[in-house]
Structures are given as C-alpha cells and as structure tokens.
Amino acid sequence: MDLNELRTLLLDLSCMTALRHVLDNPAIEALTDLCVACVDDRSSQEDITDAYCRTYNAWLAAAAQGRGGFVREALEAVLFEESPAAALCAAGGELPYSLMSAMSHDLECLGRLTAIEPAMFLLLCERAGMSGGTAVRLPVWEPVLGGEQTDPRLDSELLTREGAQRVAEFFRRHGTGIFARYPGCTWTGVDAAHPMGLRGVSQPDPIRLEDLVLYEEQRSALIENTRRLLEGRPACNILLYGDKGTGKSATVKALLNDFWQEGLRIVEVQPAHLTNLPAIFACLRTQPCKFIVFVDDLAFNDSCPEYTALKTVLEGGLEARPGNVVVYATSNRRNIVRQRFSERQDDVNERDTLEEKFSLADRFDLRLTFLEPSLEEYFTICRRLLEARGWEGEWEETEARARAWSVSRAGRSPRIARQFVDFIIGERVKDEDEAAGSEPEKPEEA
C-alpha cells in the first residue's frame, strides 16, 4: 500500500453511513488518526510518531481486555454496539436496498483498514516523514484476532462487501447491544453504568445438559418447552420445585450453554426485584432473541409487592407477556408461599386465604418435581460424574466413601455427589503431584 491508496481508503471511510458509529471505537479511531497523520502534508515527524504510539496503546488496551487485534475491535463494534442499522435489521421484514448497500460499503472499508499489516504502518510512517532511527525504536503490534476463548461468531470474513447479509442475519437472530454481546444478563437496576438496568454476564456457569445425571423426564420437558420457544411456538412458564441440591437451577443454566447460539438468552432476576418485571419485559419485547426470565430460589412469606408482581405478569395483568419470553422459576416449596398453622386457626375465611396462597403456583403452566434421589441413584450420580472426569479407581471402596460422605452431610442430592467427586478428584491430583515430585532425578549421561 502507498500513501495514495491510503488517501483513497480515508475518503471511503469518511463516506461510512450505516456503521459510522464504529469509527468512534477508541481502537478504530486511533488507527484512522494514524492514517490521517501519514497522508497529511502538515504532519511533522513528532505528529506521526505520536499518532503511531497512540495506536499502539489502543491495541494494548484492547489486548489487556482479551480483545487483541484491530479486526476483533471492528467486529465487536459492528455486532455488539447499538445502532439504528442494527435495530432495523433486528426488527425483521424486508430491509431497504440502500441500507444493505451502505452496510456492504462500510464493512468493506473496515476490512481494508484492519487488514493493513502492522509493519506496513511503520513503512507508511517512514514514507510520510518519520526517520528510520525513530521507526526502529517503535514496537510493532501483533495482528491477532483474539484469545483462545474468542466468540465463534466473530468471523473476519464479515468485514467484506459480502458480509452485509450475514451481519443482518446476525441481528435478526441475536438481537442488538447487550443481548447480542452476552449470552445472559442479570437485573441490577437502572444506573449510570447500566442504563437498561441489565448487567451482561460474559462467562456464565459452563455446565451443559450432558453433564447432568438422572431427572431425564424433567429435563426432557424443559428442553422441549425451550425448543418451542425458540421455534416461535407457544411455550409454558415453568416452576421447578423439589428438594435442595437436586439440580433445578443447574438444569436451567445448562439450557443457555446448549442453545445460546440459536438465539436463547437468560435474564436472571432476584426475587426482591420482581416488581421490575414490567420494565424488564418492555426491554425484551422488541428484541428478536428468545428469553428465559429466570427467578431462582423463589419463596414468599406473605402477600407482598414481589408476590403480586410475579402473579400479575404470569397471568392476569392488562399488558400481555411478550411472546418471546417465558418465566422459569425454582423453589424448594411446591406452593412457593410459606404457610402457618395459625392461618388455619385464626382466619375466618380459611379457604380463601389458602386459595390466594396457592394461586401463584397454579399460574405456572407446567410444574416439574425434583426429589432427592434414592441411595442407588446417588451412587449412580457419583459414578457417572467420576467417569466423566477420567476416574479409573475401584468402585467398591469408593462406594463406601460415597455413602459415608452422604451420611456426614445428612443428604444424598446431586449437589452432595458433585462435592464428593470434586474431593476425590482433588485427592487424585494431589497424589499425582506428590508422586511426580518424589521421582529421583536421572543422572546425566556422560
């Protein structure tokens, strides 16, 4: 590339429209400023050097956040930042020809900009007036896309003229902004840092459906209902109730890891924040993604604002629940609301009081029961979890230890089984480390 080609690229960048917001990304802005410094006849050697150093620092800042490389920065800005183009694509329907043409132009410009080799930038700086003595003192950044755990959706082929259709499809499936960037969110409340009241969860619990043992019937019902949601068919609100530690929450979280690339998102809401459900639904209603609003460990002492809010959104409010949203809640109580004997003794209208308390659980379309496993089922869970982690020991001896572990903890839930497996695997790793450390050093050969 020569300076004339760089001038042509800058002219094309100045004509960006649909994705113009990408130019405000700090890394892309620094890269563009470096190009300007190289082609501006008024730029001194100090100006060019300063622009190069600021570009390197922008790359360094991105790399420190796990986003090394200007290609990665451009892709994240295109796909994950809110823009009118993204919102229009996400809304569905036929897109204007002018929008697709503008996106094609803008993506190609960004691809050309980020494809310039780092060493080429130093050469361009020298051609623009930087001395060779200065150039040899400057570092060259690495043109990497990102770390090993990069988002598989970030494909450098999107930064081409042909990538416009794929970008539009991305918005139609994954939504915009925080919903496109993160597989899950938690409601924190509206503040300066979270204008929508949602905080993205970039690293959700990695548990997957194949990691779960037993409860196949309950899990199948949950998966089938989630598939109905993803396919746009009517789906149920579900209450998962049962004994503690039986995997109710883990089953819901595992759905995210298996289906998030198909457009599934989870928004976790603490029971204390249930009064914000109408505001949350308003945020989700306009997105193309399918959402599980997840309420974990649900329980109420008495009728309270949170209880009323949840009951209203499940069924009975004036505003309909969005068609792309279902509510999955877990509880250790079948009827969710605690009851007291005094209510049966002191309340004149006892039946009305109980009906009121039972009405919340009744508004869930489907209820799935997770009961504590039998002793043999507990052993099955332990053994399958051990085998999944490469354990090859004698089961007879380990079974006795598993039994003692459950007795000492007064239970035999999947959670207790997983804790036992973690302990056994930890022992094995320690023994292997000690064995490796005690091996005598081999004498050097003469």
C-alpha positions as CSV (number, residue, x, y, z in Angstrom):
1,M,0.0,0.0,0.0
2,D,1.2,3.5,-0.8
3,L,0.1,6.9,0.5
4,N,-2.2,7.5,-2.4
5,E,-4.1,4.2,-1.7
6,L,-4.2,5.3,2.0
7,R,-5.8,8.6,0.9
8,T,-8.4,6.7,-1.1
9,L,-9.2,4.5,1.9
10,L,-9.6,7.5,4.2
11,L,-12.1,9.1,1.7
12,D,-14.1,5.8,1.7
13,L,-14.0,5.8,5.5
14,S,-15.4,9.3,5.6
15,C,-18.3,8.1,3.5
16,M,-19.4,5.5,6.0
17,T,-23.0,5.8,7.0
18,A,-24.9,2.8,8.3
19,L,-22.0,1.6,10.5
20,R,-20.4,5.0,11.1
21,H,-20.5,4.5,14.9
22,V,-17.6,2.0,14.5
23,L,-15.3,5.0,13.8
24,D,-15.9,6.2,17.3
25,N,-14.5,3.0,18.8
26,P,-11.2,4.1,20.5
27,A,-9.0,1.5,18.7
28,I,-10.5,2.2,15.3
29,E,-10.4,5.9,15.9
30,A,-6.7,5.7,16.8
31,L,-6.0,3.6,13.7
32,T,-7.8,6.1,11.5
33,D,-6.0,9.1,13.1
34,L,-2.7,7.3,12.3
35,C,-3.7,7.1,8.6
36,V,-4.6,10.8,8.6
37,A,-1.3,11.7,10.1
38,C,0.5,9.7,7.4
39,V,-1.2,11.5,4.5
40,D,-1.4,15.0,5.9
41,D,1.4,17.1,4.4
42,R,1.3,19.3,7.5
43,S,2.2,16.4,9.9
44,S,5.6,16.7,11.5
45,Q,7.7,13.7,12.5
46,E,6.5,14.3,16.1
47,D,2.9,14.2,14.9
48,I,3.3,10.9,13.1
49,T,5.2,9.4,15.9
50,D,2.6,10.4,18.4
51,A,-0.2,9.0,16.3
52,Y,1.6,5.7,16.0
53,C,2.3,5.5,19.7
54,R,-1.4,6.2,20.5
55,T,-2.4,3.5,18.0
56,Y,-0.1,1.0,19.7
57,N,-1.6,2.0,23.1
58,A,-5.1,1.5,21.8
59,W,-4.1,-2.0,20.6
60,L,-2.5,-2.6,24.0
61,A,-5.7,-1.6,25.9
62,A,-7.8,-3.9,23.7
63,A,-5.3,-6.8,24.3
64,A,-5.4,-6.2,28.0
65,Q,-9.2,-6.9,27.9
66,G,-8.8,-10.0,25.8
67,R,-9.5,-8.3,22.5
68,G,-6.1,-8.2,20.9
69,G,-6.2,-7.1,17.3
70,F,-8.0,-4.3,15.4
71,V,-10.1,-6.9,13.4
72,R,-11.6,-8.0,16.7
73,E,-12.3,-4.4,17.8
74,A,-14.0,-3.6,14.5
75,L,-16.1,-6.8,14.6
76,E,-17.2,-6.2,18.2
77,A,-18.2,-2.6,17.4
78,V,-20.2,-3.7,14.4
79,L,-22.0,-6.5,16.1
80,F,-22.3,-5.5,19.7
81,E,-22.9,-1.8,19.8
82,E,-26.3,-0.3,19.4
83,S,-27.0,1.5,16.1
84,P,-30.1,2.3,14.0
85,A,-28.9,-0.1,11.4
86,A,-28.7,-2.9,13.9
87,A,-32.2,-2.1,15.3
88,L,-33.7,-2.0,11.8
89,C,-32.2,-5.4,10.9
90,A,-33.3,-6.9,14.2
91,A,-36.9,-5.7,13.7
92,G,-37.2,-8.2,10.7
93,G,-39.0,-7.7,7.5
94,E,-37.6,-6.6,4.2
95,L,-34.6,-4.3,4.5
96,P,-34.1,-1.2,2.3
97,Y,-31.7,-1.7,-0.5
98,S,-29.9,1.5,0.5
99,L,-29.2,0.1,4.0
100,M,-27.7,-3.2,2.6
101,S,-25.7,-1.2,0.1
102,A,-24.4,1.1,2.8
103,M,-23.5,-1.8,5.1
104,S,-21.7,-3.5,2.3
105,H,-19.6,-0.4,1.7
106,D,-18.9,0.2,5.4
107,L,-17.9,-3.4,6.1
108,E,-15.5,-3.4,3.1
109,C,-13.9,-0.2,4.3
110,L,-13.4,-1.5,7.8
111,G,-11.9,-4.7,6.3
112,R,-9.4,-2.8,4.3
113,L,-8.4,-0.6,7.2
114,T,-7.9,-3.5,9.7
115,A,-6.2,-5.7,7.1
116,I,-3.2,-3.3,6.8
117,E,-0.2,-5.2,8.3
118,P,1.4,-3.5,11.4
119,A,4.8,-3.5,9.7
120,M,3.2,-1.7,6.7
121,F,2.1,1.1,9.0
122,L,5.6,1.7,10.1
123,L,6.7,1.8,6.5
124,L,3.9,4.3,5.7
125,C,5.1,6.4,8.6
126,E,8.6,6.4,7.2
127,R,7.3,7.4,3.8
128,A,5.3,10.2,5.4
129,G,8.4,11.7,7.1
130,M,9.4,9.6,10.1
131,S,13.1,8.9,10.3
132,G,14.4,5.4,10.2
133,G,16.1,5.9,13.5
134,T,12.7,6.7,15.1
135,A,11.0,3.7,13.3
136,V,13.4,1.2,14.7
137,R,12.6,2.3,18.3
138,L,8.9,1.6,17.9
139,P,7.2,-1.7,18.6
140,V,5.0,-3.5,16.1
141,W,1.7,-4.8,17.4
142,E,0.6,-8.4,16.7
143,P,-2.3,-8.8,14.2
144,V,-4.2,-11.4,16.2
145,L,-8.0,-11.8,16.2
146,G,-8.2,-12.6,19.9
147,G,-7.6,-15.2,22.6
148,E,-8.3,-18.9,22.5
149,Q,-11.8,-18.3,24.0
150,T,-12.9,-15.9,21.3
151,D,-16.6,-15.7,20.4
152,P,-17.2,-18.1,17.5
153,R,-19.5,-15.5,15.9
154,L,-16.6,-13.1,15.4
155,D,-15.6,-14.1,11.8
156,S,-13.2,-11.8,10.0
157,E,-15.0,-12.7,6.8
158,L,-17.8,-10.4,8.0
159,L,-15.6,-7.4,7.2
160,T,-16.2,-7.7,3.4
161,R,-18.8,-6.5,1.0
162,E,-20.4,-9.9,1.0
163,G,-20.6,-9.9,4.8
164,A,-23.6,-7.5,4.9
165,Q,-26.2,-10.2,4.6
166,R,-24.6,-12.3,7.3
167,V,-24.4,-9.2,9.6
168,A,-28.1,-8.5,9.0
169,E,-28.9,-12.2,9.8
170,F,-26.8,-11.9,13.0
171,F,-29.0,-9.0,14.3
172,R,-32.2,-10.9,13.4
173,R,-31.1,-13.9,15.4
174,H,-29.0,-12.4,18.3
175,G,-30.6,-9.0,18.8
176,T,-28.7,-5.8,19.4
177,G,-26.4,-4.3,22.1
178,I,-26.1,-6.1,25.4
179,F,-28.3,-9.0,24.2
180,A,-26.1,-9.6,21.1
181,R,-22.9,-9.4,23.2
182,Y,-23.7,-11.5,26.2
183,P,-25.5,-14.9,26.5
184,G,-27.1,-13.9,29.8
185,C,-27.9,-10.8,31.9
186,T,-28.8,-10.0,35.4
187,W,-31.1,-7.3,36.5
188,T,-29.2,-4.7,38.7
189,G,-31.5,-1.7,38.5
190,V,-31.1,1.4,36.3
191,D,-28.0,3.5,37.0
192,A,-25.2,5.3,35.1
193,A,-23.3,2.1,34.4
194,H,-26.4,0.1,33.4
195,P,-28.8,2.4,31.6
196,M,-31.1,-0.5,30.8
197,G,-30.9,-1.9,34.3
198,L,-29.2,-5.0,33.0
199,R,-25.6,-6.3,33.5
200,G,-24.2,-8.6,30.9
201,V,-22.7,-12.0,32.1
202,S,-19.8,-12.8,29.8
203,Q,-18.8,-16.0,31.5
204,P,-21.9,-17.9,32.6
205,D,-21.8,-21.2,34.5
206,P,-20.2,-23.7,32.0
207,I,-22.4,-26.6,32.9
208,R,-24.1,-28.4,30.0
209,L,-27.1,-30.7,29.7
210,E,-24.9,-33.7,29.1
211,D,-23.2,-33.1,32.4
212,L,-26.4,-33.7,34.3
213,V,-27.3,-37.1,35.6
214,L,-30.8,-38.6,36.2
215,Y,-34.0,-36.5,36.1
216,E,-34.3,-37.3,32.4
217,E,-38.0,-36.8,32.3
218,Q,-37.9,-33.4,33.9
219,R,-35.0,-32.3,31.7
220,S,-36.7,-33.5,28.5
221,A,-39.8,-31.5,29.4
222,L,-37.7,-28.4,29.9
223,I,-35.8,-28.9,26.7
224,E,-38.9,-29.4,24.7
225,N,-40.5,-26.3,26.1
226,T,-37.4,-24.3,25.3
227,R,-37.3,-25.6,21.7
228,R,-40.9,-24.5,21.3
229,L,-39.9,-21.0,22.5
230,L,-37.0,-20.9,20.0
231,E,-39.2,-22.0,17.2
232,G,-41.8,-19.3,17.9
233,R,-44.5,-21.7,19.1
234,P,-46.5,-21.1,22.3
235,A,-44.3,-22.1,25.3
236,C,-45.1,-22.6,29.0
237,N,-44.0,-20.8,32.2
238,I,-42.4,-23.5,34.3
239,L,-41.9,-23.9,38.1
240,L,-39.1,-26.3,39.0
241,Y,-39.6,-27.3,42.7
242,G,-38.2,-30.0,44.9
243,D,-35.5,-30.9,47.4
244,K,-32.5,-28.7,47.7
245,G,-29.4,-29.5,45.7
246,T,-31.3,-31.6,43.1
247,G,-30.1,-29.6,40.1
248,K,-33.1,-27.3,39.4
249,S,-31.0,-24.2,38.8
250,A,-28.2,-26.1,37.1
251,T,-30.8,-27.5,34.6
252,V,-32.0,-24.0,33.6
253,K,-28.4,-22.7,33.3
254,A,-27.4,-25.6,31.2
255,L,-30.0,-24.6,28.6
256,L,-28.1,-21.4,27.9
257,N,-24.9,-23.2,27.1
258,D,-26.6,-25.5,24.7
259,F,-29.0,-23.0,22.9
260,W,-27.5,-19.5,23.1
261,Q,-26.1,-19.6,19.6
262,E,-29.7,-20.4,18.4
263,G,-30.8,-17.1,19.9
264,L,-31.7,-18.1,23.5
265,R,-30.9,-15.6,26.3
266,I,-31.4,-15.8,30.1
267,V,-32.2,-12.8,32.2
268,E,-31.8,-13.6,35.9
269,V,-34.0,-11.6,38.3
270,Q,-33.6,-11.8,42.0
271,P,-36.9,-12.4,43.9
272,A,-36.5,-9.0,45.6
273,H,-36.6,-7.3,42.1
274,L,-39.7,-8.9,40.8
275,T,-41.6,-5.6,40.9
276,N,-39.4,-4.6,37.9
277,L,-40.7,-7.3,35.7
278,P,-42.9,-4.9,33.6
279,A,-39.8,-2.8,32.8
280,I,-37.8,-5.9,32.0
281,F,-40.5,-7.2,29.7
282,A,-40.5,-3.8,27.9
283,C,-36.8,-4.2,27.2
284,L,-37.2,-7.7,25.9
285,R,-40.3,-7.3,23.8
286,T,-38.6,-5.6,20.9
287,Q,-35.7,-8.0,20.6
288,P,-35.7,-10.9,18.2
289,C,-34.0,-13.2,20.7
290,K,-36.0,-15.7,22.9
291,F,-35.7,-15.1,26.6
292,I,-36.0,-17.1,29.8
293,V,-36.6,-14.8,32.7
294,F,-35.0,-16.9,35.5
295,V,-36.1,-16.5,39.1
296,D,-34.0,-18.7,41.4
297,D,-35.0,-19.9,44.9
298,L,-38.4,-18.4,44.9
299,A,-40.2,-18.1,48.2
300,F,-42.5,-15.6,49.9
301,N,-43.5,-15.1,53.5
302,D,-46.9,-13.4,52.8
303,S,-48.6,-11.4,50.1
304,C,-46.1,-8.7,49.2
305,P,-45.4,-6.5,46.2
306,E,-43.0,-9.0,44.6
307,Y,-45.5,-11.8,45.0
308,T,-48.2,-9.7,43.4
309,A,-45.9,-8.6,40.6
310,L,-45.0,-12.1,39.6
311,K,-48.6,-13.3,39.8
312,T,-49.7,-10.5,37.6
313,V,-47.2,-11.0,34.8
314,L,-47.8,-14.7,34.7
315,E,-51.5,-14.2,34.1
316,G,-53.9,-11.6,34.9
317,G,-52.3,-8.3,34.1
318,L,-53.6,-5.8,31.5
319,E,-50.3,-6.0,29.5
320,A,-49.7,-9.3,27.8
321,R,-46.5,-11.2,28.4
322,P,-44.2,-10.9,25.4
323,G,-44.4,-13.8,23.0
324,N,-40.6,-14.2,23.1
325,V,-40.4,-14.5,26.9
326,V,-41.1,-17.3,29.4
327,V,-40.6,-17.4,33.1
328,Y,-38.7,-20.3,34.7
329,A,-38.6,-20.3,38.5
330,T,-37.1,-22.7,41.0
331,S,-38.4,-23.2,44.6
332,N,-37.9,-25.7,47.4
333,R,-41.7,-25.2,48.1
334,R,-44.4,-26.6,45.9
335,N,-46.8,-23.8,46.6
336,I,-44.0,-21.2,46.9
337,V,-45.6,-19.2,49.7
338,R,-45.0,-20.3,53.3
339,Q,-48.0,-21.3,55.4
340,R,-48.6,-21.2,59.1
341,F,-50.9,-23.2,61.2
342,S,-52.2,-20.0,62.8
343,E,-53.7,-19.1,59.4
344,R,-55.9,-22.2,59.5
345,Q,-56.9,-21.5,63.1
346,D,-57.4,-17.7,63.1
347,D,-58.6,-16.9,59.6
348,V,-62.4,-16.8,59.3
349,N,-62.1,-17.3,55.5
350,E,-59.5,-20.0,55.7
351,R,-60.3,-21.4,52.3
352,D,-60.0,-18.0,50.6
353,T,-56.6,-17.4,52.3
354,L,-55.2,-20.8,51.1
355,E,-56.5,-20.3,47.6
356,E,-54.8,-16.9,47.4
357,K,-51.5,-18.5,48.5
358,F,-51.8,-21.4,46.1
359,S,-52.8,-19.2,43.1
360,L,-49.2,-18.2,42.3
361,A,-48.0,-21.8,41.8
362,D,-51.2,-22.5,39.8
363,R,-50.3,-19.8,37.3
364,F,-47.2,-21.7,36.1
365,D,-48.4,-23.7,33.1
366,L,-46.0,-26.6,34.0
367,R,-44.5,-27.8,37.2
368,L,-41.6,-30.2,37.3
369,T,-40.6,-32.1,40.5
370,F,-37.0,-32.8,41.5
371,L,-37.0,-35.2,44.5
372,E,-33.9,-36.3,46.4
373,P,-32.5,-39.5,44.7
374,S,-32.5,-42.9,46.3
375,L,-29.2,-44.3,47.6
376,E,-28.7,-46.3,44.4
377,E,-29.4,-43.3,42.3
378,Y,-27.0,-41.3,44.4
379,F,-24.3,-43.9,43.7
380,T,-25.1,-43.7,40.0
381,I,-24.6,-40.0,40.0
382,C,-21.3,-40.3,41.8
383,R,-20.0,-43.0,39.5
384,R,-21.0,-41.2,36.3
385,L,-19.6,-37.9,37.4
386,L,-16.3,-39.7,38.3
387,E,-16.1,-41.5,35.0
388,A,-16.8,-38.2,33.1
389,R,-13.7,-36.8,34.8
390,G,-11.4,-39.7,33.9
391,W,-11.5,-41.6,37.2
392,E,-10.4,-45.2,36.9
393,G,-10.4,-46.4,40.6
394,E,-12.0,-49.3,42.3
395,W,-15.7,-48.6,42.8
396,E,-16.3,-50.9,45.8
397,E,-14.0,-48.9,48.0
398,T,-15.2,-45.6,46.6
399,E,-18.9,-46.5,47.1
400,A,-18.2,-46.9,50.8
401,R,-16.7,-43.5,50.9
402,A,-19.6,-42.0,48.9
403,R,-22.0,-43.5,51.4
404,A,-20.1,-42.1,54.4
405,W,-19.9,-38.7,52.6
406,S,-23.7,-38.5,52.2
407,V,-24.2,-39.6,55.9
408,S,-21.9,-36.9,57.2
409,R,-23.8,-34.3,55.2
410,A,-27.3,-35.7,56.0
411,G,-28.3,-35.9,52.4
412,R,-27.6,-37.5,49.0
413,S,-28.5,-34.9,46.5
414,P,-26.7,-34.4,43.1
415,R,-25.0,-31.3,44.7
416,I,-23.6,-33.5,47.5
417,A,-22.5,-36.1,44.9
418,R,-20.7,-33.4,42.9
419,Q,-18.9,-32.2,46.0
420,F,-17.8,-35.7,46.8
421,V,-16.5,-36.1,43.2
422,D,-14.6,-32.9,43.5
423,F,-13.0,-34.1,46.7
424,I,-12.0,-37.5,45.1
425,I,-10.5,-35.9,42.0
426,G,-8.7,-33.4,44.2
427,E,-7.1,-36.2,46.1
428,R,-6.0,-37.9,42.9
429,V,-4.4,-34.7,41.6
430,K,-2.6,-34.2,44.8
431,D,-1.3,-37.8,44.8
432,E,-0.1,-37.5,41.2
433,D,1.7,-34.2,42.0
434,E,3.4,-35.7,45.1
435,A,4.4,-38.8,43.1
436,A,5.9,-36.6,40.3
437,G,7.8,-34.5,42.8
438,S,9.3,-37.6,44.6
439,E,10.8,-39.2,41.5
440,P,14.6,-39.3,41.7
441,E,16.4,-37.2,39.1
442,K,18.0,-39.2,36.4
443,P,21.8,-39.0,36.3
444,E,23.2,-37.1,33.4
445,E,24.6,-39.2,30.7
446,A,28.4,-39.0,30.2
